[in-house]
Amino acid sequence: MSSPRLSVALIAHNEAHQLRACLASVAWADEIVVVENASTDGTAQLARELGARVISTPDWPGFGAQKNRALAACTGDWILVLDADERVSAALRAQIEQAIAAPRFDVYRLPRRSTYCGQFIEHSGWRPDYVLRLLRQGSARFSNAKVHERLEVDGPVGTLTEPLVHFSFRSLEEVLAKMNRYSSDGAAMLAERDQAPGLLTAIVHGVAAFVRSYLLRRGFLDGRLGFVLAVSNAQGSYYRYVKAWLAAQDRRGRVRDDRDA
């Protein structure tokens, strides 16, 4: 009986600076599928040179829908979903191969160990950070959320123990850029659900995010960067709701102008 085939699914936009290390860590997989969106840094060419099958999309439908495109393009019996800033260790590879050779579940979650501005974060709600990433072909799909997408699963989930290494937020500039993008996407999702929060809601969510990260999840044990991380979490939450509030104010203003015209 032949061994099950494993596909790796990855979405990317201008990830050439870290794609080589990511794909090298899964070069042992039977297939690597990279779905990239309008990259201008040679991401598509580099991925092809590294042996991946590349699909380029002109539009950006959001993280959930884009990852579903990657799932649909995979041909393996099992799919491992990765981000370009993640790496699979030799120990995790062994666990993955063992899990798909004698599967007890259709979906497995992996613990993730992440860095923030060069430091591994051991608290702050970041560890253990379980992510659903290994699935039998056709067993699950991602939600269509523009950001903070999740794998929607029916049934029990298995758990691997070796961590997926995540080189997240290498600099404060990356933190701020991603905060801006994610807060804008989050505000758009609130608008799609017809939610129009007030300024007080934004303040409460920002304060709650700081308390949750720094105090309840013991971010203070991560030292000075634990405090910086808690502040950035608070800002991200605050700006998401402020952007939604300002967008709602703008819509109301346009409605009034139309009525007065």
KEKE-3310 file (N, C-alpha, C; in steps of 0.2 Angstrom, whole numbers, plus 5000, padded with zeros to 4 digits):
npx = (5004:5003:5011:5002:4999:5006:5001:5007:5000:5000:4998:5003:5010:5021:5033:5046:5057:5057:5052:5061:5067:5055:5049:5060:5060:5049:5052:5052:5039:5026:5020:5020:5010:5008:4999:4998:4996:4997:5011:5026:5039:5046:5041:5033:5041:5052:5046:5043:5055:5059:5052:5039:5021:5014:5000:4994:4984:4973:4965:4961:4953:4952:4959:4953:4945:4956:4964:4956:4956:4969:4968:4959:4967:4976:4982:4985:4983:4983:4984:4994:4994:5002:5010:5021:5030:5033:5040:5044:5050:5062:5058:5044:5041:5042:5032:5021:5022:5020:5007:4999:5001:4995:4981:4971:4962:4953:4958:4971:4978:4991:5004:5010:5025:5030:5039:5042:5047:5060:5061:5057:5040:5034:5022:5008:4997:5002:5008:5004:5000:4988:4985:4974:4980:4983:4975:4964:4962:4948:4941:4938:4936:4941:4934:4926:4931:4939:4950:4959:4954:4947:4949:4936:4928:4920:4918:4929:4946:4963:4979:4995:5012:5024:5031:5026:5037:5036:5041:5036:5032:5046:5051:5047:5041:5035:5025:5017:5013:5006:4996:4989:4984:4976:4968:4960:4954:4947:4938:4931:4924:4916:4908:4902:4893:4884:4887:4890:4900:4903:4913:4917:4915:4927:4937:4935:4937:4950:4957:4953:4960:4973:4973:4970:4981:4993:4990:4980:4985:4998:5008:5017:5028:5035:5044:5051:5047:5035:5026:5027:5021:5008:5003:5003:4993:4982:4981:4979:4966:4959:4960:4953:4940:4938:4940:4929:4919:4922:4920:4906:4901:4905:4897:4884:4885:4886:4873:4865:4869:4865:4851:4849:4852)
npy = (4994:5011:5026:5039:5054:5070:5087:5104:5119:5136:5154:5169:5186:5196:5189:5185:5187:5179:5167:5156:5150:5145:5136:5127:5120:5112:5104:5091:5087:5080:5089:5106:5120:5136:5150:5166:5184:5196:5200:5209:5207:5196:5185:5174:5169:5165:5155:5145:5142:5135:5124:5124:5123:5136:5148:5162:5176:5189:5196:5201:5192:5191:5183:5171:5166:5166:5156:5145:5144:5139:5127:5120:5119:5109:5092:5082:5068:5072:5089:5101:5117:5132:5147:5160:5164:5154:5139:5121:5110:5096:5087:5090:5087:5073:5069:5073:5065:5053:5054:5055:5043:5034:5038:5045:5055:5067:5080:5089:5099:5110:5115:5132:5141:5157:5172:5189:5204:5198:5190:5175:5173:5167:5168:5179:5174:5168:5156:5140:5141:5135:5129:5125:5115:5104:5093:5081:5078:5087:5087:5099:5117:5134:5148:5162:5174:5190:5193:5185:5172:5155:5138:5128:5115:5099:5088:5078:5083:5080:5081:5087:5088:5093:5109:5121:5133:5150:5164:5178:5196:5203:5216:5232:5240:5231:5226:5238:5240:5228:5229:5240:5235:5224:5230:5238:5228:5221:5231:5233:5220:5222:5232:5225:5216:5225:5232:5246:5252:5263:5277:5274:5261:5257:5261:5253:5240:5241:5244:5232:5222:5225:5222:5209:5203:5207:5206:5195:5185:5184:5192:5200:5192:5190:5200:5216:5217:5210:5219:5229:5221:5219:5232:5234:5225:5231:5243:5238:5232:5244:5253:5245:5246:5260:5264:5257:5265:5278:5276:5273:5285:5293:5287:5290:5304:5306:5301:5311:5322:5318:5318:5331:5337)
npz = (5000:4995:5002:5010:5001:5003:5003:5003:5007:5003:5005:4998:4998:4991:4998:4996:5003:5014:5009:5004:5015:5022:5012:5011:5022:5021:5010:5008:5006:4996:4987:4984:4985:4980:4982:4975:4977:4966:4968:4969:4971:4966:4971:4965:4955:4962:4970:4961:4956:4967:4967:4969:4964:4957:4958:4952:4957:4952:4960:4978:4989:5003:5018:5022:5010:5001:5006:5005:4991:4989:4996:4987:4976:4979:4977:4985:4997:5010:5018:5022:5029:5028:5033:5026:5035:5043:5049:5047:5058:5059:5069:5070:5057:5057:5066:5059:5047:5054:5059:5047:5041:5049:5053:5065:5066:5056:5055:5062:5075:5078:5090:5091:5091:5093:5088:5093:5087:5087:5099:5107:5112:5127:5134:5137:5130:5119:5119:5124:5107:5098:5082:5069:5056:5049:5038:5032:5014:5008:5020:5028:5028:5026:5035:5027:5031:5031:5038:5052:5049:5051:5052:5048:5056:5057:5070:5080:5084:5082:5091:5089:5096:5094:5090:5078:5071:5071:5064:5068:5066:5064:5066:5074:5064:5056:5064:5066:5052:5049:5059:5055:5042:5047:5056:5047:5039:5049:5053:5041:5041:5052:5047:5037:5044:5048:5060:5070:5080:5094:5100:5113:5114:5106:5115:5126:5121:5118:5130:5136:5129:5132:5146:5145:5138:5145:5159:5162:5154:5158:5152:5157:5161:5150:5149:5144:5131:5132:5137:5127:5117:5122:5122:5108:5105:5111:5104:5091:5093:5097:5086:5076:5080:5081:5067:5061:5068:5063:5049:5050:5054:5043:5033:5038:5037:5023:5019:5025:5018:5005:5007:5010:4998)
capx = (5000:5007:5010:4998:5003:5005:5002:5008:4996:5003:4996:5009:5010:5028:5036:5052:5062:5057:5050:5066:5067:5049:5049:5065:5058:5044:5054:5051:5032:5025:5018:5019:5006:5008:4994:5001:4992:5000:5017:5030:5046:5048:5038:5030:5047:5056:5042:5043:5062:5060:5049:5032:5016:5011:4994:4993:4977:4973:4961:4962:4946:4953:4963:4949:4944:4962:4967:4952:4959:4975:4966:4956:4972:4980:4980:4987:4978:4983:4986:4997:4993:5007:5011:5028:5034:5033:5045:5043:5056:5063:5054:5037:5040:5041:5025:5016:5022:5017:5000:4995:5002:4990:4977:4966:4958:4954:4961:4975:4980:4999:5006:5015:5030:5031:5044:5040:5053:5066:5061:5051:5036:5032:5016:5004:4992:5005:5010:5003:4995:4986:4982:4972:4984:4984:4969:4963:4959:4941:4938:4937:4937:4942:4929:4927:4933:4944:4956:4957:4950:4948:4947:4929:4929:4915:4920:4935:4952:4969:4984:5002:5015:5030:5029:5027:5040:5033:5045:5031:5034:5053:5052:5041:5038:5031:5020:5013:5010:5001:4991:4985:4980:4972:4962:4956:4950:4942:4933:4927:4920:4911:4903:4898:4889:4880:4889:4892:4902:4904:4920:4917:4917:4934:4941:4934:4940:4957:4959:4952:4965:4979:4973:4970:4987:4998:4989:4977:4989:5004:5013:5023:5033:5039:5048:5049:5043:5028:5023:5026:5016:5001:5001:5001:4987:4977:4981:4975:4959:4956:4959:4948:4933:4938:4940:4922:4915:4923:4917:4899:4900:4905:4891:4879:4886:4884:4866:4862:4871:4860:4844:4849:4854)
capy = (5000:5017:5031:5045:5060:5077:5094:5110:5125:5142:5160:5174:5192:5199:5186:5183:5188:5173:5161:5151:5146:5141:5130:5122:5116:5107:5102:5084:5086:5078:5094:5113:5124:5143:5155:5172:5189:5203:5201:5213:5206:5190:5179:5169:5166:5161:5149:5140:5139:5131:5118:5124:5125:5143:5151:5169:5178:5196:5200:5199:5191:5190:5177:5164:5164:5164:5150:5140:5143:5135:5120:5118:5117:5104:5086:5076:5065:5077:5095:5105:5124:5136:5154:5161:5166:5148:5133:5115:5106:5089:5083:5091:5083:5066:5068:5074:5059:5047:5056:5054:5036:5030:5043:5044:5060:5070:5086:5090:5105:5110:5121:5136:5145:5163:5177:5196:5208:5194:5187:5170:5174:5161:5169:5184:5171:5166:5149:5136:5144:5130:5131:5119:5116:5098:5090:5076:5082:5088:5087:5105:5123:5140:5153:5167:5180:5194:5192:5180:5166:5149:5131:5126:5108:5095:5082:5078:5085:5077:5086:5086:5091:5097:5116:5125:5139:5156:5171:5184:5202:5204:5223:5236:5242:5225:5226:5243:5239:5223:5232:5245:5231:5220:5234:5240:5223:5220:5237:5231:5215:5225:5235:5220:5214:5231:5234:5253:5254:5270:5278:5271:5253:5256:5262:5248:5235:5242:5242:5225:5219:5226:5218:5201:5201:5208:5203:5189:5180:5185:5195:5203:5187:5191:5206:5223:5215:5208:5226:5231:5217:5221:5239:5234:5222:5236:5247:5235:5232:5250:5255:5242:5249:5267:5264:5256:5270:5283:5274:5274:5292:5295:5285:5294:5311:5305:5300:5317:5326:5316:5320:5339:5339)
capz = (5000:4995:5008:5008:4998:5007:4999:5007:5004:5006:5001:4999:4994:4992:5003:4993:5008:5019:5006:5003:5022:5023:5008:5012:5028:5019:5003:5008:5005:4989:4983:4987:4981:4982:4979:4977:4974:4964:4971:4965:4973:4963:4975:4961:4951:4967:4972:4955:4956:4973:4966:4970:4959:4958:4955:4953:4957:4952:4966:4985:4992:5010:5020:5021:5003:4997:5008:5002:4984:4990:4997:4981:4971:4981:4975:4990:5002:5016:5016:5028:5028:5031:5031:5023:5040:5048:5048:5050:5061:5058:5074:5068:5051:5059:5069:5053:5043:5058:5059:5041:5040:5053:5055:5070:5065:5049:5056:5068:5077:5080:5094:5087:5095:5089:5090:5092:5087:5088:5105:5107:5117:5130:5138:5133:5126:5113:5119:5117:5102:5094:5075:5064:5050:5045:5037:5026:5009:5008:5027:5031:5024:5030:5035:5022:5035:5027:5042:5057:5047:5055:5049:5051:5057:5060:5072:5084:5081:5085:5093:5088:5101:5091:5088:5072:5072:5068:5064:5067:5068:5065:5068:5076:5058:5053:5069:5064:5046:5050:5063:5051:5038:5050:5059:5042:5037:5054:5053:5036:5043:5057:5043:5033:5049:5050:5066:5070:5087:5096:5102:5120:5112:5104:5121:5131:5118:5118:5137:5138:5125:5135:5152:5144:5136:5150:5166:5163:5151:5161:5147:5161:5162:5144:5150:5141:5125:5134:5138:5120:5113:5125:5120:5101:5105:5113:5098:5085:5094:5097:5079:5072:5081:5079:5060:5060:5070:5058:5043:5051:5054:5036:5029:5040:5034:5016:5019:5027:5012:5000:5009:5009:4991)
cpx = (5004:5006:5006:5002:5001:5006:5003:5004:4999:5000:5002:5007:5017:5032:5042:5057:5062:5054:5054:5066:5061:5049:5054:5063:5052:5046:5053:5043:5031:5023:5018:5015:5006:5003:4996:4996:4996:5007:5022:5038:5049:5046:5037:5036:5051:5053:5043:5050:5063:5056:5041:5027:5013:5005:4994:4986:4977:4970:4963:4955:4946:4956:4959:4948:4950:4965:4962:4954:4965:4973:4963:4961:4976:4977:4982:4982:4977:4986:4989:4997:4998:5007:5019:5032:5035:5038:5043:5049:5056:5058:5046:5036:5038:5034:5020:5016:5019:5009:4996:4996:4997:4986:4972:4960:4958:4957:4965:4977:4988:5000:5011:5019:5032:5036:5040:5046:5060:5066:5055:5047:5033:5025:5012:4999:4995:5007:5007:4998:4993:4983:4980:4975:4984:4978:4969:4960:4951:4937:4936:4939:4938:4936:4931:4929:4939:4951:4954:4953:4952:4946:4941:4929:4923:4918:4927:4941:4958:4974:4991:5006:5021:5028:5031:5031:5038:5037:5040:5034:5041:5055:5046:5038:5033:5025:5015:5010:5005:4995:4986:4981:4975:4966:4957:4951:4945:4937:4928:4922:4915:4905:4899:4892:4884:4881:4892:4894:4903:4911:4922:4919:4924:4938:4941:4938:4948:4960:4959:4958:4971:4979:4973:4977:4992:4997:4986:4981:4996:5010:5018:5029:5037:5043:5046:5045:5036:5024:5021:5020:5009:4999:4999:4995:4981:4976:4977:4968:4955:4955:4954:4941:4933:4937:4932:4918:4916:4920:4909:4897:4900:4899:4885:4879:4884:4876:4863:4863:4866:4853:4844:4850:4847)
cpy = (5006:5022:5036:5051:5066:5083:5099:5116:5131:5148:5165:5180:5195:5196:5183:5183:5182:5166:5155:5147:5142:5135:5125:5118:5111:5104:5094:5082:5083:5083:5101:5117:5131:5147:5162:5178:5195:5205:5205:5212:5199:5184:5173:5165:5162:5155:5143:5138:5134:5125:5118:5125:5132:5145:5158:5172:5186:5200:5197:5198:5191:5184:5171:5162:5162:5158:5144:5139:5138:5128:5117:5115:5111:5097:5080:5074:5069:5083:5099:5113:5128:5143:5155:5162:5160:5143:5127:5111:5099:5085:5084:5087:5075:5064:5069:5067:5053:5048:5054:5047:5032:5035:5041:5049:5063:5077:5086:5097:5105:5116:5125:5140:5151:5168:5184:5200:5204:5190:5182:5172:5168:5162:5174:5181:5168:5159:5145:5140:5139:5132:5125:5120:5110:5094:5086:5080:5081:5088:5093:5111:5129:5144:5158:5174:5183:5193:5188:5175:5160:5143:5129:5118:5105:5089:5083:5080:5082:5083:5084:5090:5095:5104:5118:5132:5145:5162:5177:5190:5203:5211:5226:5239:5237:5225:5232:5243:5234:5225:5236:5240:5227:5224:5236:5234:5221:5225:5235:5225:5217:5228:5230:5217:5219:5233:5241:5255:5261:5271:5274:5264:5252:5257:5256:5242:5235:5241:5235:5221:5219:5222:5211:5199:5201:5206:5196:5183:5181:5187:5198:5199:5187:5197:5212:5222:5213:5214:5229:5228:5218:5227:5238:5230:5226:5241:5244:5234:5239:5253:5252:5245:5256:5268:5262:5262:5276:5282:5275:5281:5295:5293:5289:5301:5311:5305:5307:5322:5325:5318:5328:5341:5340)
cpz = (5000:5001:5005:5006:5002:5003:5005:5004:5008:5002:5003:4995:4996:4998:5001:4999:5013:5016:5006:5010:5023:5019:5009:5018:5027:5012:5003:5007:4997:4984:4987:4982:4984:4978:4980:4974:4973:4967:4966:4966:4971:4967:4970:4957:4956:4969:4967:4955:4962:4973:4967:4964:4961:4955:4957:4952:4957:4957:4973:4988:5000:5012:5019:5014:4999:4999:5005:4994:4984:4991:4991:4976:4973:4979:4980:4994:5008:5014:5023:5026:5032:5029:5029:5029:5045:5045:5051:5052:5059:5063:5072:5061:5052:5062:5063:5049:5047:5058:5053:5039:5043:5057:5060:5070:5058:5050:5062:5069:5079:5084:5090:5092:5091:5092:5089:5093:5089:5095:5105:5113:5120:5134:5134:5129:5120:5113:5125:5113:5097:5087:5072:5058:5046:5044:5031:5020:5009:5015:5030:5026:5029:5030:5030:5025:5031:5031:5048:5055:5051:5051:5052:5050:5060:5063:5077:5080:5085:5087:5092:5094:5099:5088:5081:5074:5068:5069:5063:5069:5069:5067:5070:5069:5055:5058:5067:5057:5046:5054:5059:5046:5041:5053:5053:5040:5043:5054:5047:5037:5048:5052:5039:5038:5052:5057:5066:5077:5088:5098:5109:5119:5110:5110:5125:5128:5118:5125:5139:5135:5129:5142:5151:5142:5142:5157:5166:5160:5152:5156:5151:5162:5155:5144:5146:5135:5126:5135:5131:5116:5116:5123:5112:5100:5106:5107:5092:5087:5094:5090:5075:5074:5080:5071:5058:5062:5065:5052:5044:5051:5047:5032:5031:5037:5027:5015:5020:5021:5006:5001:5008:5002:4987)
residu = (MET:SER:SER:PRO:ARG:LEU:SER:VAL:ALA:LEU:ILE:ALA:HIS:ASN:GLU:ALA:HIS:GLN:LEU:ARG:ALA:CYS:LEU:ALA:SER:VAL:ALA:TRP:ALA:ASP:GLU:ILE:VAL:VAL:VAL:GLU:ASN:ALA:SER:THR:ASP:GLY:THR:ALA:GLN:LEU:ALA:ARG:GLU:LEU:GLY:ALA:ARG:VAL:ILE:SER:THR:PRO:ASP:TRP:PRO:GLY:PHE:GLY:ALA:GLN:LYS:ASN:ARG:ALA:LEU:ALA:ALA:CYS:THR:GLY:ASP:TRP:ILE:LEU:VAL:LEU:ASP:ALA:ASP:GLU:ARG:VAL:SER:ALA:ALA:LEU:ARG:ALA:GLN:ILE:GLU:GLN:ALA:ILE:ALA:ALA:PRO:ARG:PHE:ASP:VAL:TYR:ARG:LEU:PRO:ARG:ARG:SER:THR:TYR:CYS:GLY:GLN:PHE:ILE:GLU:HIS:SER:GLY:TRP:ARG:PRO:ASP:TYR:VAL:LEU:ARG:LEU:LEU:ARG:GLN:GLY:SER:ALA:ARG:PHE:SER:ASN:ALA:LYS:VAL:HIS:GLU:ARG:LEU:GLU:VAL:ASP:GLY:PRO:VAL:GLY:THR:LEU:THR:GLU:PRO:LEU:VAL:HIS:PHE:SER:PHE:ARG:SER:LEU:GLU:GLU:VAL:LEU:ALA:LYS:MET:ASN:ARG:TYR:SER:SER:ASP:GLY:ALA:ALA:MET:LEU:ALA:GLU:ARG:ASP:GLN:ALA:PRO:GLY:LEU:LEU:THR:ALA:ILE:VAL:HIS:GLY:VAL:ALA:ALA:PHE:VAL:ARG:SER:TYR:LEU:LEU:ARG:ARG:GLY:PHE:LEU:ASP:GLY:ARG:LEU:GLY:PHE:VAL:LEU:ALA:VAL:SER:ASN:ALA:GLN:GLY:SER:TYR:TYR:ARG:TYR:VAL:LYS:ALA:TRP:LEU:ALA:ALA:GLN:ASP:ARG:ARG:GLY:ARG:VAL:ARG:ASP:ASP:ARG:ASP:ALA)
# end
